[in-house]
Amino acid sequence: MNSPIPFDQSGTYKTDCKKHKRLQGVLPSLFFYTTLLSVIFKGSKIAKRGLYDRVAWENSSLKILNALEQVGIQFEITGINNFKDLAGPCIFVGNHMSALETAVLPVIIDPIKPVTFIVKESLINYPVFKHIMRATKPIAVTRTNPREDLKTVMKEGAEKIKEGISIIAFPQTTRTTTFDPSEFNTIGVKLAKHTGTPIIPFALKTDAWANGRIIKDFGRLDHTKMVYFAFGGPIHVKDRGTEEHQAIIAFIQDRLKEWGGT
């Protein structure tokens, strides 16, 4: 495993507070968002020239993770070994809480398994950021036409898997701090069954980066809240995938309960 994040033998990473300068008392949001915008604008400039590769994406993601730690936000990432030694690509299926996971998951997963996202079509047209997003070659869906979205995910997802690219799916209609199983669809399970690819369930708690009231991606930072990512063992879809879907939901609910989430 060649990752810029220093995972230990058990596949765990925890922020070392002694090594990270804490800036929570000195306008943390200003420091962080200045860094974030710098990363985005620099990355966009490179992407426009067609030079934004996987290493550049991972480096951008790492800079954002480091900036969050510098303002006092601590991370705990567990379960990396559940997919580190897994042969071939997989489908990562988990809950969606904030912009943080979109920014940080690339440096967690991509150095181990090349990966891309299933994203809302609007993201690939987002000012400035669109150049970076398009360079990562995501699967774009409308979120307004479920039937067409399913066709797109099945077709493009199968192509990505054949290329050895893993896929991150957030089956919720929108990101939210409260996990509602009734709004957690089966798109990831269907893609896994369609491609014969194992699922890696993951749970996260990332409300340390709140959703903004005016601009959703620019919310308040709260260094008193821990950031958690947990990856579960591989799930192989059988029959209709109902049991597997429920197993993913249970994994997320159990982790959130453990972390004090809802």
Backbone torsions as a table, in degrees:
resi	resn	phi	psi	omega
1	MET	NA	122.0	-179.3
2	ASN	-113.1	83.9	-175.5
3	SER	-117.6	140.7	176.2
4	PRO	-72.7	-11.8	175.3
5	ILE	-89.8	127.2	-176.0
6	PRO	-78.7	75.1	176.0
7	PHE	-69.1	145.5	177.1
8	ASP	-85.8	-175.2	-176.2
9	GLN	-59.9	-29.2	-179.2
10	SER	-85.2	0.4	-179.0
11	GLY	79.5	33.5	-177.4
12	THR	-120.9	143.9	173.5
13	TYR	-131.9	133.0	173.7
14	LYS	-131.6	137.4	179.3
15	THR	-57.4	129.7	174.4
16	ASP	-91.7	102.1	-175.3
17	CYS	-59.5	-27.7	-177.6
18	LYS	-70.8	-24.3	-175.9
19	LYS	-97.5	-7.8	-177.2
20	HIS	-116.1	124.2	179.3
21	LYS	-67.8	127.9	-177.7
22	ARG	-94.4	119.9	-176.5
23	LEU	-115.8	20.0	-174.8
24	GLN	-62.8	-21.2	-179.7
25	GLY	-90.9	-2.8	-176.0
26	VAL	-121.6	72.1	178.2
27	LEU	47.4	64.7	-175.8
28	PRO	-58.4	-41.0	-179.0
29	SER	-64.4	-40.4	179.2
30	LEU	-62.5	-47.2	179.1
31	PHE	-60.5	-48.6	-175.0
32	PHE	-66.4	-48.7	-175.8
33	TYR	-69.6	-27.7	172.5
34	THR	-63.7	-43.7	177.5
35	THR	-64.9	-45.4	-179.0
36	LEU	-58.8	-48.2	-179.4
37	LEU	-64.1	-36.3	177.2
38	SER	-62.8	-44.0	178.4
39	VAL	-61.7	-44.1	-178.2
40	ILE	-65.9	-46.4	-178.0
41	PHE	-66.8	-40.2	178.3
42	LYS	-66.7	-42.6	178.9
43	GLY	-64.5	-40.1	179.4
44	SER	-63.2	-39.7	179.2
45	LYS	-62.2	-41.8	178.3
46	ILE	-68.3	-42.0	-178.3
47	ALA	-63.6	-36.0	178.6
48	LYS	-59.9	-30.6	-179.6
49	ARG	-88.9	2.9	178.3
50	GLY	75.0	22.9	-175.0
51	LEU	-113.6	8.9	-178.6
52	TYR	-87.1	93.4	-176.7
53	ASP	-96.9	-171.4	-176.9
54	ARG	-63.5	-38.2	179.3
55	VAL	-64.6	-40.9	178.3
56	ALA	-63.9	-39.5	179.2
57	TRP	-63.9	-45.9	178.9
58	GLU	-62.4	-40.8	-179.7
59	ASN	-65.6	-40.3	177.2
60	SER	-61.1	-45.2	-179.4
61	SER	-62.8	-41.5	179.7
62	LEU	-64.4	-40.0	179.6
63	LYS	-62.7	-37.1	179.0
64	ILE	-69.4	-43.3	177.1
65	LEU	-59.0	-45.9	-179.6
66	ASN	-63.0	-39.0	179.9
67	ALA	-65.2	-38.0	177.1
68	LEU	-64.7	-41.0	178.2
69	GLU	-66.4	-33.6	-178.9
70	GLN	-67.1	-25.2	176.8
71	VAL	-94.5	13.8	171.5
72	GLY	96.6	4.3	179.1
73	ILE	-83.3	126.0	-176.7
74	GLN	-101.2	142.3	-178.6
75	PHE	-111.2	145.3	167.0
76	GLU	-133.6	115.5	-177.8
77	ILE	-119.9	122.9	-177.1
78	THR	-130.5	159.0	172.9
79	GLY	87.6	13.0	-179.4
80	ILE	-59.3	-34.5	-179.2
81	ASN	-64.5	-16.3	179.6
82	ASN	-69.2	-19.5	175.4
83	PHE	-126.7	-8.6	-178.8
84	LYS	-58.1	-43.6	-176.8
85	ASP	-100.1	9.9	179.5
86	LEU	-77.7	125.8	-178.6
87	ALA	-71.9	134.8	175.4
88	GLY	77.7	179.4	-179.0
89	PRO	-74.7	167.3	177.8
90	CYS	-147.5	171.3	177.2
91	ILE	-107.7	118.0	176.6
92	PHE	-90.4	121.9	-176.8
93	VAL	-125.5	122.2	-178.7
94	GLY	-158.1	-179.5	-179.9
95	ASN	-80.4	163.9	-175.4
96	HIS	-129.5	118.4	-173.1
97	MET	-116.6	-37.8	-176.3
98	SER	-155.9	-176.1	177.3
99	ALA	-71.7	-16.7	-174.4
100	LEU	-58.7	-46.1	-176.2
101	GLU	-66.7	-34.2	177.1
102	THR	-62.3	-36.5	-178.2
103	ALA	-78.9	-33.9	-170.4
104	VAL	-100.1	-28.8	-178.4
105	LEU	-56.7	-34.2	178.9
106	PRO	-56.2	-42.9	-178.2
107	VAL	-77.2	-19.2	176.3
108	ILE	-77.5	-43.7	-172.1
109	ILE	-99.5	-46.4	-168.0
110	ASP	-58.8	-36.0	177.8
111	PRO	-65.7	-20.1	-179.5
112	ILE	-96.5	-46.3	176.8
113	LYS	-137.0	119.3	176.0
114	PRO	-51.9	134.1	-170.2
115	VAL	-144.1	159.9	170.1
116	THR	-145.6	174.0	-176.6
117	PHE	-107.8	156.9	158.3
118	ILE	-92.6	121.0	-173.6
119	VAL	-129.0	163.6	172.4
120	LYS	-69.5	140.0	-178.3
121	GLU	-55.2	-32.6	-177.6
122	SER	-61.5	-27.9	-178.4
123	LEU	-67.5	-29.9	-179.8
124	ILE	-82.5	0.8	174.6
125	ASN	-118.8	7.3	-178.5
126	TYR	-67.9	133.1	180.0
127	PRO	-51.9	137.2	178.3
128	VAL	65.5	-58.0	-176.6
129	PHE	-62.3	-24.2	-176.2
130	LYS	-58.8	-32.3	-177.8
131	HIS	-66.9	-40.2	176.9
132	ILE	-67.7	-46.9	-177.3
133	MET	-60.5	-43.1	179.6
134	ARG	-65.6	-32.9	-179.8
135	ALA	-66.6	-25.3	179.7
136	THR	-85.1	-2.3	175.5
137	LYS	52.3	60.2	-179.9
138	PRO	-78.0	173.5	170.6
139	ILE	-97.5	115.4	-174.9
140	ALA	-98.7	130.4	179.4
141	VAL	-125.4	157.5	-175.1
142	THR	-81.2	-31.4	-172.5
143	ARG	66.0	9.6	177.1
144	THR	-117.8	-19.7	-179.1
145	ASN	-127.9	87.3	-175.1
146	PRO	-55.3	-38.8	-178.3
147	ARG	-64.7	-46.7	179.4
148	GLU	-68.8	-36.7	177.9
149	ASP	-61.8	-40.9	179.7
150	LEU	-63.0	-43.0	178.1
151	LYS	-60.9	-42.8	-179.7
152	THR	-63.2	-45.9	-179.0
153	VAL	-64.8	-42.3	-179.7
154	MET	-64.5	-44.6	-177.6
155	LYS	-69.7	-56.1	-176.4
156	GLU	-72.4	-32.0	177.2
157	GLY	-63.1	-42.8	178.5
158	ALA	-62.5	-38.5	179.1
159	GLU	-65.5	-41.7	179.1
160	LYS	-63.3	-44.8	-179.3
161	ILE	-60.4	-41.4	178.1
162	LYS	-62.1	-30.8	179.1
163	GLU	-81.6	-4.0	-179.5
164	GLY	85.9	17.2	-179.2
165	ILE	-97.5	125.1	174.4
166	SER	-78.6	164.1	-174.0
167	ILE	-131.4	135.1	174.7
168	ILE	-100.8	123.2	179.6
169	ALA	-119.3	131.0	171.6
170	PHE	-110.1	97.9	-172.7
171	PRO	-76.2	8.2	177.5
172	GLN	-84.6	155.7	179.4
173	THR	-71.5	-29.4	178.1
174	THR	-156.2	161.2	179.4
175	ARG	-78.3	139.0	-176.2
176	THR	-156.1	150.6	-179.4
177	THR	-77.0	-15.5	178.3
178	THR	-105.0	126.7	-178.9
179	PHE	-89.5	119.3	-179.9
180	ASP	-116.5	106.8	-178.6
181	PRO	-56.1	-29.2	-178.9
182	SER	-68.5	-18.2	178.8
183	GLU	-105.3	13.3	-179.2
184	PHE	-105.0	99.3	-172.2
185	ASN	-81.4	178.8	-172.0
186	THR	-101.7	18.7	-175.4
187	ILE	-58.1	-39.6	-179.7
188	GLY	-68.1	-40.0	178.3
189	VAL	-65.2	-42.0	179.7
190	LYS	-63.9	-40.7	179.0
191	LEU	-67.1	-40.3	178.9
192	ALA	-62.7	-42.2	179.0
193	LYS	-67.0	-42.8	-178.4
194	HIS	-61.5	-35.8	-175.7
195	THR	-102.7	-5.3	-177.6
196	GLY	66.1	34.1	-174.9
197	THR	-108.7	138.1	178.7
198	PRO	-69.1	151.2	175.6
199	ILE	-99.3	137.8	168.0
200	ILE	-109.9	107.2	177.6
201	PRO	-72.6	145.3	173.7
202	PHE	-141.0	150.7	177.6
203	ALA	-124.8	148.5	179.5
204	LEU	-145.7	154.4	172.6
205	LYS	-134.8	105.9	-171.1
206	THR	-128.1	27.3	-177.8
207	ASP	-74.9	5.8	170.8
208	ALA	-65.2	-24.4	173.1
209	TRP	-109.2	95.1	-174.1
210	ALA	-71.8	155.8	172.1
211	ASN	-75.8	133.3	-177.9
212	GLY	-74.6	154.0	179.3
213	ARG	-78.7	-36.8	-179.1
214	ILE	-95.2	-56.3	174.7
215	ILE	-112.7	115.9	-169.8
216	LYS	-59.0	-33.1	-177.0
217	ASP	-77.8	-11.4	-175.1
218	PHE	-116.8	73.6	178.6
219	GLY	-101.6	178.3	-177.8
220	ARG	-74.6	143.7	175.9
221	LEU	-95.3	141.0	-179.4
222	ASP	-131.0	101.5	-175.7
223	HIS	-71.9	-7.9	178.8
224	THR	-81.2	-10.6	-179.9
225	LYS	-100.6	129.5	178.8
226	MET	-77.5	145.5	173.7
227	VAL	-100.4	129.0	-178.8
228	TYR	-122.8	138.1	167.6
229	PHE	-131.3	131.6	176.3
230	ALA	-135.0	129.7	178.9
231	PHE	-109.3	132.4	-179.0
232	GLY	-94.2	177.9	179.4
233	GLY	-72.5	161.4	-178.0
234	PRO	-60.6	140.2	175.6
235	ILE	-119.7	126.5	179.3
236	HIS	-104.8	124.5	-173.8
237	VAL	-78.0	129.6	176.6
238	LYS	-123.5	155.5	177.5
239	ASP	51.9	-128.6	-175.6
240	ARG	-87.0	-11.4	177.8
241	GLY	86.5	8.2	-178.4
242	THR	-62.2	-46.6	-179.2
243	GLU	-64.8	-38.5	-179.3
244	GLU	-66.5	-39.6	177.9
245	HIS	-62.2	-42.9	178.8
246	GLN	-66.7	-32.8	178.3
247	ALA	-66.2	-37.6	177.4
248	ILE	-65.0	-46.0	179.2
249	ILE	-59.4	-44.5	-179.7
250	ALA	-63.2	-39.8	179.0
251	PHE	-60.8	-45.9	-179.7
252	ILE	-64.9	-46.5	-179.5
253	GLN	-61.6	-41.7	-179.9
254	ASP	-63.5	-43.2	-180.0
255	ARG	-67.1	-42.9	179.6
256	LEU	-61.9	-40.6	177.6
257	LYS	-62.0	-42.1	178.8
258	GLU	-62.5	-35.0	-177.1
259	TRP	-91.1	-2.1	-179.2
260	GLY	84.8	18.9	178.2
261	GLY	-91.2	-173.9	-179.1
262	THR	-125.4	NA	NA
